[in-house]
Amino acid sequence: MNDQTFIPPRLAEIAADFRAASREEKLELLLEFSEQLPPLPPELRDHRGLEQVHECMSPVFVIAQRNGEQIEYYIDIPPEAPTIRGFAAILREGMNGLTPEQVLKVSSAFIQQMGLHQVLSPQRLNGINALLVYMKRQALRLLEGE
């Protein structure tokens, strides 16, 4: 598996679902995923320790924590931002449980494979890519903190 093209199995499944969907269905899928993003645990609700993704038009906060050898991500986005919220839920579902090394190898190619460029503006796509970059950077920090 080439480091530049690693797509975790769950992200690959989701990308395939989006690829097979029409434009309208892609938006519906994003909305469905947006409803699946869990709230932050009480100890993180004040955003202490969370990193803001400034490239996003909406307020997006993310933190990675170790759970043994695996990473668990917590992401907070207001319900009024269903597009980025849906994509964040996809990333969380596809990347929770990976090791930091695996997260660092995740290719952004799956975003293109999903066909989101058909339904989202370039500015929103930049925010989506930025969220993945922040998540990878946090994985690197956890790895270096060992």
C-alpha positions in Angstrom: 0.0 0.0 0.0 1.5 3.3 -1.1 1.8 5.9 1.6 0.5 8.5 -0.8 -2.7 6.6 -1.5 -3.8 5.1 1.8 -7.5 5.3 2.3 -8.8 3.5 5.4 -11.4 0.9 4.6 -14.4 2.8 6.1 -13.4 6.0 4.2 -13.1 4.0 1.0 -16.7 2.6 1.6 -18.1 6.1 2.2 -16.3 7.5 -0.9 -17.8 4.7 -3.0 -21.3 5.5 -1.7 -20.8 9.1 -2.6 -19.3 8.3 -6.0 -22.4 6.3 -6.9 -24.8 9.0 -5.7 -26.4 11.8 -7.8 -25.7 15.4 -6.9 -28.9 15.6 -4.8 -28.1 12.3 -3.1 -24.6 13.6 -2.2 -26.1 16.5 -0.4 -28.6 14.2 1.3 -25.8 11.9 2.4 -23.8 14.9 3.9 -26.9 15.9 5.8 -27.4 12.4 7.2 -23.8 12.3 8.3 -24.1 15.7 9.9 -26.8 14.3 12.2 -24.4 11.5 13.3 -21.7 13.8 14.7 -21.9 13.3 18.4 -21.7 16.2 20.9 -18.5 16.8 22.7 -18.0 15.1 26.0 -18.6 17.5 29.0 -14.9 17.9 29.7 -14.3 19.3 26.2 -17.4 21.6 25.8 -15.4 24.7 26.8 -13.1 24.0 23.8 -10.1 24.0 26.1 -7.4 22.1 24.2 -9.4 22.0 21.0 -7.8 23.5 17.9 -9.9 25.8 15.7 -9.8 25.2 11.9 -9.6 28.8 10.8 -9.8 27.9 7.1 -13.4 26.9 7.6 -16.2 29.5 7.1 -18.0 28.0 10.2 -16.5 27.6 13.7 -14.8 24.2 13.6 -12.9 22.8 16.6 -11.1 19.5 16.7 -8.9 17.5 19.1 -7.2 14.1 18.9 -6.7 12.0 21.9 -4.9 8.7 22.4 -6.9 5.6 23.3 -4.2 3.0 23.7 -2.5 2.8 20.3 -5.4 4.4 18.5 -6.6 7.9 18.0 -10.0 9.2 18.9 -11.2 12.5 17.4 -13.6 14.9 18.9 -15.1 17.6 16.7 -17.4 20.4 17.4 -19.3 22.2 14.7 -22.7 24.0 15.1 -25.7 22.4 13.5 -26.1 25.5 11.3 -23.2 24.2 9.3 -24.4 20.9 8.0 -22.0 20.5 5.1 -18.7 20.7 7.1 -20.4 19.0 10.0 -21.4 16.0 7.7 -17.8 15.8 6.3 -16.4 16.0 9.8 -18.6 13.1 10.8 -17.3 11.1 7.8 -13.7 11.8 8.8 -14.3 10.9 12.4 -16.0 7.7 11.5 -13.3 6.8 9.0 -10.3 7.8 11.1 -11.2 7.0 14.7 -9.5 3.8 15.7 -6.5 4.3 13.4 -3.0 4.6 14.8 -1.2 8.0 14.4 1.0 6.4 11.8 -2.0 5.4 9.7 -3.6 8.8 10.1 -0.5 10.5 8.7 -0.7 8.2 5.6 -4.4 9.0 4.8 -4.6 10.5 1.3 -6.9 13.4 0.5 -7.6 11.6 -2.8 -10.8 10.1 -1.3 -12.3 13.7 -1.1 -12.0 13.9 -4.9 -13.3 10.3 -5.3 -16.4 11.3 -3.4 -17.3 13.8 -6.1 -17.9 16.7 -3.6 -16.5 19.1 -6.1 -19.8 18.6 -8.0 -21.9 20.0 -5.1 -19.6 22.2 -3.0 -17.9 25.5 -3.6 -14.1 25.7 -3.8 -14.1 27.6 -0.5 -16.0 24.8 1.2 -13.7 22.2 -0.3 -10.7 24.2 1.0 -12.2 24.0 4.5 -12.8 20.3 4.2 -9.2 19.7 3.1 -8.0 22.0 6.0 -9.9 19.8 8.5 -8.1 16.7 7.3 -4.7 18.6 7.5 -5.5 19.6 11.1 -6.4 16.1 12.0 -3.2 14.8 10.6 -1.2 17.5 12.3 -2.7 16.5 15.6 -1.8 12.8 14.9 1.8 13.9 14.4 1.8 15.8 17.7 0.5 12.7 19.5 3.2 10.6 17.8 6.0 13.0 18.6 4.7 13.2 22.2 5.5 9.6 22.8 
